[in-house]
Amino acid sequence: MKTILRFVFALGSALAALPAAAALNVFACEPEWGALAQELGGDKVSVYSATTALQDPHRVEARPSLIARIRSADLLVCSGSELEIGWIPLLLTQSGNSKIQLGTPGYFEASQYVARLEIPKVIDRALGDIHPGGNPHVHTDPRNIARIAPVLMERMAQIDPANADSYRSRGKSFLERWQAAIARWEQQAAPLKGVPIVVYHKDFSYFVNWTGIREAGSLEPKPGIPPTPSHLAELVDQMKRAPAKVIVYSPYNSPQAAEFLSSRTRIPAVMIPFTVGGTDKAKDLFGLFDDTIARLLEAVK
Amino acid sequence: MYRKTTMALAVAAALGLPEIAGAQTQDEVRALREQVRQLDKRVQDAETTAQQAAIQASSRPASESAMNPAISVILNGIYSNLSRDPNGFGINGFTPTLGEVGPGVRGFSLGESELALAANIDHNFRGTLIASISPEDGIGVEEGYIQTLSLSYGFTIKAGRFFSGVGYQNQIHAHAWDFTDAPLANKVFLGNQLGEDGIQLKWVAPTETYIDVGLELGRGRQFPAGPAGGRNKNGVGSGNVFAHVGGDFGTGVAWQSGVSYLSTSPQDRTFDDPTGTTNSFTGQSRLWVLDGILKWAPNYNPTYTNFKLQGEYFRRKEDGDLTSGTAAQTGGFASVQSGLYLQGVYQFVPMWRVGYRYDRLDSGTTSFSTPLAAADFPILAAYNPTRHTVMVDWTPSEFSRVRLQFAQDKSRSDATDNQVFLQYIVSLGAHGAHKF
């Protein structure tokens, strides 16, 4: 027993004494926040995204590799509003990392800095997997990213003061390009105003709110509950009475339900990137909105 | 608009503009119109401000109760059909443990309900209390511990009562198990599930491959230590060291493998022989566990399909003095015993999973020195129990599950017990988070 103890402590102190990597380690819960941190940080940060566009950010396993990554993180950037409630609390308690715990500068919940939509009036699990803090998928409105970016930029400057000037100048440049892009997207997306669409999950609400697209239904009967045959049958009927223009789903959704509804109603089903990496063209945040709008315009033409 | 104007006029009247009533001339009417327009605008502005305030307010907790810990309740109920009398249950070839390891009662029964409270205590600690409410035995504390948040360099300390980090399955709460009951090896080597009163130190390495090492020091309140409730002695009654390695492989496989070593010094650890006599053991008990878990989900997205493979190997050495109740004599006793289980669970479509588990125990070698004789301990006679288990479960949401399980249990050397379980497990309240 004593030998084991001695070994454990010797190994522990040896590795604890290793110098920290030079770059600011950012652990992003979702790819969009990883991309934003990369825009603001450039070569001063090392960004790890815990999930990809092919994963439902609500259903993620607290895998050993994620614990290993969060253990050395200097900054945690998540959507918040309980989106990651099934895995982030576990990673935090197992990380042994005091820098990124709730209430420290290293803990950043993006959705806290924008007005959230769909804050439920009634909170009950019978309504599906609803989030009491409102819809957490705030990044689908680019104006929200413009609101979050300066806060994140200041946070990075606070944690890593040596590179504060770099974060601020990169942030300023990003915001200028971003505002110009928003103006361009709003012009491009003008024909989408009032167009009825069917979504898969309530993960597109902020985009809907921004562009003025009309959400006419969702493939999930209730948030987080997979599509059921009876609900799809109802949607088919509903689409016959009042057809939508397009059915959208995200890369992490199975296309089956969307394709079924599409084949019964002849309404095109379109996969939109949803986040960075969701499609080949959605390589960064700019590509994400370029491709999303292009795909929707193509479908409603 | 008309209604609003009327309202504004009424408001204006109420605000005390007595000249309204007597207004006659064009000029006065024009001035009044202007006043009304301004009031209208003010009402509209107020509405916008109120709306914004509402968004702010609704996203902010309104009362002191917002500080309450996250509360969740697990309910579970079961229907059991057992071909053999559960009262005569025993696992032949192995020392009976002090815990409940039987298959439960026949017919309908309410399983243990669980009440869990958890919250950050302050910036340094997090607290968790998990009480089990058993329909027969009342309330027990399953886990109740504090855990550090503010240590750095990968260290965490846990103190209180917690499920020991020995092996893999032992740390997982029964409601999150993939089968209704515990593997046979967990039953004979850890008395179903080992909860220790003590302290745990764990360290996670700063590497991309997950590596942890940990140490637990406890009172020895449960089997394999003893007596029940722990020894009457200062110091440490049980020690456990463990280490894990884990990581990702390809674009969908996550794995973890571990080794643990549990060392205890039982003192007057008693067990009842089927003949009704009470025997007791004092000596050393050392348990090695190797565990491995592999989970696969396409692109790490388990929503539609996923697969989980889990197995553990246990090996225990005990030596010391055994006192036989029948002969009222004490002599030397030593044993080397082992066991393993391997299980796979496959979610083939959303909501539906099937699983198979294989259990095997090896009673190994036992030796008795004079004046004791093997014949005095019929339960320890050599026997290798096995069990095959299949299950199918339906999980309509993250919060409910219904399971049907069938097992062919050869724990008893004289009979095969065919067991059917139909079970529901639901969780109410705060959203749970499960360990890998």
Interface residues (C-beta under 8 A of the other chain):
Chain A: M1 I4 L5 V8 L11 G12 L15 A16 L18 T51 T52 L54 Q55 D56 R59 V60 E61 A62 R63 P64 S65 I67 A68 R69 R71 S72 E82 I85 G86 W87 P89 L90 L92 T93 Q94 S95 G96 N97 S98 K99 Q101 L102 G103 T104 A115 R116 I119 R125 G128 D129 G133 G134 G224 I225 P226 Y252 S254
Chain B: Q52 I55 S58 S59 N120 H123 R126 Q147 L149 S150 L151 S152 Y153 G154 F155 T156 K202 W203 V204 A205 P206 T207 E208 T209 Y210 I211 V213 L215 G239 V241 H244 G246 G247 D248 A254 W255 Q256 Y261 S263 K295 A297 N299 Y300 N301 P302 T303 Y304 P350 M351 P396 S397 E398 F399 L428 H431 G432 A433 H434 K435 F436
